[in-house]
């Protein structure tokens, strides 16, 4: 059985027909073609599928799509503006925080959720915010440095639109 679900994703409104049992991740990837959120473990263990739902990080692989209906969803595709990287993406580039890149979208979204709540997090707060995101390549130090760098960039940016 299929259902029509009304989603608000990255500032755009969609009505998408998906099987009623779909998760938010499946609706984003297979219904809307937004493949930035990665399908990793399918059980909420790796964090590769993290998106923001009403500003809070959620594991989209275990979130039923109907829970996102009429709520604000932000995926990694919505993090930057055309032709401009978000400071988190810049931080990852500058510090070399991304290796294979599979975990990167989920980590970016968890970090973005943190920076929305706390624009000047401590290293410990960054570690806690990213504790649900697994990375097998980096060792995390460069990731933490990238988030700290992005927080500094955002703090210096007087244009709040960039956040």
SEDO-785884 format. One record per residue (C-alpha): x, y, z; residue number from 1. Coordinates in pm, 1 decimal. Each point is the difference from the previous one (the first is absolute). Layout:
<dozas>
@x:X; y:Y; z:Z; n:NUM
...
</dozas>
This chain:
<dozas>
@x:0.0; y:0.0; z:0.0; n:1
@x:126.2; y:347.1; z:-92.9; n:2
@x:-60.0; y:330.2; z:171.4; n:3
@x:34.7; y:360.9; z:-109.0; n:4
@x:220.6; y:181.4; z:250.8; n:5
@x:38.3; y:377.9; z:17.2; n:6
@x:361.6; y:85.4; z:77.1; n:7
@x:176.5; y:333.2; z:44.5; n:8
@x:362.1; y:-70.6; z:-94.0; n:9
@x:278.3; y:256.8; z:-29.0; n:10
@x:-253.0; y:279.9; z:-30.9; n:11
@x:-208.2; y:-165.8; z:-272.1; n:12
@x:-336.9; y:-170.0; z:34.1; n:13
@x:-60.9; y:-341.6; z:-153.0; n:14
@x:-277.4; y:-252.8; z:-17.6; n:15
@x:150.7; y:-337.8; z:-62.5; n:16
@x:-160.4; y:-340.1; z:-43.3; n:17
@x:189.7; y:-264.7; z:192.9; n:18
@x:-73.8; y:-340.6; z:148.1; n:19
@x:-166.7; y:55.3; z:336.4; n:20
@x:281.0; y:-183.7; z:181.4; n:21
@x:277.5; y:227.0; z:-133.3; n:22
@x:240.1; y:174.5; z:231.2; n:23
@x:87.9; y:365.4; z:-41.9; n:24
@x:332.4; y:-109.0; z:-150.6; n:25
@x:-173.3; y:-212.8; z:-264.4; n:26
@x:-240.4; y:281.7; z:-87.2; n:27
@x:288.0; y:246.2; z:-35.3; n:28
@x:221.5; y:-231.7; z:-204.7; n:29
@x:-250.9; y:-193.9; z:-209.4; n:30
@x:-301.3; y:230.6; z:-2.1; n:31
@x:176.3; y:336.0; z:-40.2; n:32
@x:338.7; y:-103.1; z:-139.4; n:33
@x:192.3; y:170.3; z:282.0; n:34
@x:284.6; y:-247.1; z:40.4; n:35
@x:229.0; y:204.9; z:225.4; n:36
@x:-129.1; y:-174.8; z:311.4; n:37
@x:165.4; y:-339.3; z:-6.9; n:38
@x:-163.9; y:-335.2; z:54.6; n:39
@x:242.2; y:-178.3; z:229.5; n:40
@x:-112.5; y:-235.1; z:272.7; n:41
@x:-380.7; y:41.4; z:-31.9; n:42
@x:-34.8; y:-36.3; z:377.0; n:43
@x:115.0; y:331.0; z:148.4; n:44
@x:351.9; y:-100.7; z:97.3; n:45
@x:227.7; y:189.3; z:-241.1; n:46
@x:-147.5; y:350.3; z:-40.4; n:47
@x:69.7; y:19.8; z:-374.9; n:48
@x:-367.9; y:78.3; z:-60.3; n:49
@x:-23.7; y:294.2; z:243.0; n:50
@x:-222.5; y:288.6; z:-107.9; n:51
@x:-157.8; y:283.9; z:194.6; n:52
@x:-368.0; y:-21.5; z:85.7; n:53
@x:-127.3; y:332.5; z:132.4; n:54
@x:361.9; y:92.2; z:71.1; n:55
@x:91.1; y:-314.4; z:193.1; n:56
@x:218.1; y:-283.9; z:-131.3; n:57
@x:-190.0; y:-324.6; z:-60.8; n:58
@x:98.5; y:-334.7; z:-144.9; n:59
@x:-208.4; y:-5.8; z:-314.7; n:60
@x:46.3; y:-375.8; z:-49.2; n:61
@x:-215.3; y:-71.6; z:307.4; n:62
@x:-238.3; y:296.9; z:-27.2; n:63
@x:-329.7; y:-94.3; z:-166.3; n:64
@x:-65.8; y:240.7; z:-286.3; n:65
@x:-338.9; y:98.3; z:140.4; n:66
@x:176.4; y:145.1; z:307.5; n:67
@x:155.7; y:261.7; z:-227.4; n:68
@x:-323.4; y:98.9; z:-168.7; n:69
@x:-57.4; y:379.3; z:14.4; n:70
@x:325.4; y:48.5; z:192.2; n:71
@x:324.1; y:166.9; z:-108.0; n:72
@x:260.1; y:-245.4; z:-132.8; n:73
@x:352.2; y:113.4; z:-84.4; n:74
@x:235.2; y:-236.7; z:-179.1; n:75
@x:364.6; y:48.8; z:-87.8; n:76
@x:-116.5; y:128.7; z:-339.9; n:77
@x:-165.7; y:291.0; z:180.9; n:78
@x:302.8; y:91.7; z:208.1; n:79
@x:162.9; y:232.0; z:-252.0; n:80
@x:-122.0; y:254.2; z:-248.5; n:81
@x:72.0; y:-31.4; z:-373.3; n:82
@x:363.8; y:81.1; z:-65.8; n:83
@x:81.9; y:43.3; z:369.9; n:84
@x:112.6; y:-258.6; z:251.9; n:85
@x:-133.6; y:9.4; z:353.4; n:86
@x:274.3; y:75.0; z:257.3; n:87
@x:-23.8; y:-362.6; z:117.4; n:88
@x:78.0; y:-119.0; z:-351.9; n:89
@x:283.2; y:253.1; z:-22.6; n:90
@x:134.1; y:-120.5; z:333.7; n:91
@x:-1.8; y:-359.6; z:-119.6; n:92
@x:186.2; y:101.5; z:-314.2; n:93
@x:260.5; y:209.1; z:181.8; n:94
@x:75.4; y:-257.3; z:269.9; n:95
@x:-21.2; y:-307.1; z:-223.6; n:96
@x:-275.2; y:-141.7; z:221.7; n:97
@x:-161.6; y:-208.4; z:-273.0; n:98
@x:170.1; y:-316.3; z:-114.8; n:99
@x:-222.9; y:-241.5; z:-191.6; n:100
@x:-295.5; y:235.7; z:54.8; n:101
@x:-271.4; y:-254.1; z:72.9; n:102
@x:-57.2; y:121.9; z:356.1; n:103
@x:56.3; y:367.2; z:-81.1; n:104
@x:-361.1; y:102.6; z:-80.0; n:105
@x:-128.3; y:-140.2; z:328.6; n:106
@x:282.5; y:157.2; z:198.6; n:107
@x:-57.5; y:335.5; z:-169.8; n:108
@x:-368.2; y:-10.8; z:91.3; n:109
@x:65.1; y:-100.6; z:362.0; n:110
@x:254.9; y:281.7; z:27.2; n:111
@x:-240.4; y:245.4; z:-163.9; n:112
@x:-268.6; y:-90.4; z:251.9; n:113
@x:250.7; y:61.7; z:279.4; n:114
@x:104.3; y:339.0; z:-137.9; n:115
@x:-363.9; y:106.4; z:-32.5; n:116
@x:-50.7; y:-75.6; z:370.3; n:117
@x:344.0; y:109.0; z:119.9; n:118
@x:206.5; y:223.1; z:-229.5; n:119
@x:311.1; y:-26.1; z:220.3; n:120
@x:24.0; y:-362.9; z:110.7; n:121
@x:290.0; y:-138.9; z:198.8; n:122
@x:198.6; y:-295.1; z:-132.3; n:123
@x:-187.8; y:-220.8; z:246.5; n:124
@x:-337.7; y:124.2; z:-127.4; n:125
@x:108.3; y:-68.8; z:-358.4; n:126
@x:107.8; y:-350.2; z:96.8; n:127
@x:-334.9; y:-64.5; z:167.6; n:128
@x:-199.1; y:139.9; z:-293.8; n:129
@x:187.8; y:-223.1; z:-244.9; n:130
@x:4.1; y:-309.2; z:221.9; n:131
@x:-272.5; y:-165.1; z:-210.9; n:132
@x:198.4; y:37.8; z:-322.6; n:133
@x:249.1; y:-271.1; z:-84.9; n:134
@x:303.6; y:61.8; z:-219.9; n:135
@x:238.6; y:-279.2; z:-88.2; n:136
@x:261.9; y:215.1; z:-173.3; n:137
@x:89.9; y:319.5; z:184.4; n:138
@x:54.3; y:-59.1; z:369.1; n:139
@x:-234.0; y:297.3; z:70.2; n:140
@x:262.4; y:260.8; z:98.7; n:141
@x:-18.0; y:180.0; z:-334.7; n:142
@x:-380.2; y:-16.5; z:12.1; n:143
@x:-3.5; y:169.6; z:341.2; n:144
@x:246.0; y:260.6; z:-128.7; n:145
@x:-222.3; y:63.6; z:-303.5; n:146
@x:-305.4; y:63.0; z:219.5; n:147
@x:201.6; y:233.4; z:223.4; n:148
@x:125.5; y:185.7; z:-307.3; n:149
@x:-353.3; y:31.2; z:-137.8; n:150
@x:-128.1; y:131.3; z:334.1; n:151
@x:270.5; y:266.0; z:-12.9; n:152
@x:-88.3; y:90.3; z:-359.7; n:153
@x:-365.7; y:33.1; z:90.9; n:154
@x:83.2; y:210.4; z:305.6; n:155
@x:200.1; y:239.4; z:-218.4; n:156
@x:-268.7; y:14.4; z:-265.2; n:157
@x:-223.7; y:296.6; z:68.5; n:158
@x:-248.1; y:-120.1; z:-261.5; n:159
@x:-230.1; y:-235.5; z:193.0; n:160
@x:-142.1; y:-122.4; z:-334.1; n:161
@x:311.2; y:-212.7; z:-45.1; n:162
@x:-92.4; y:-218.4; z:297.0; n:163
</dozas>
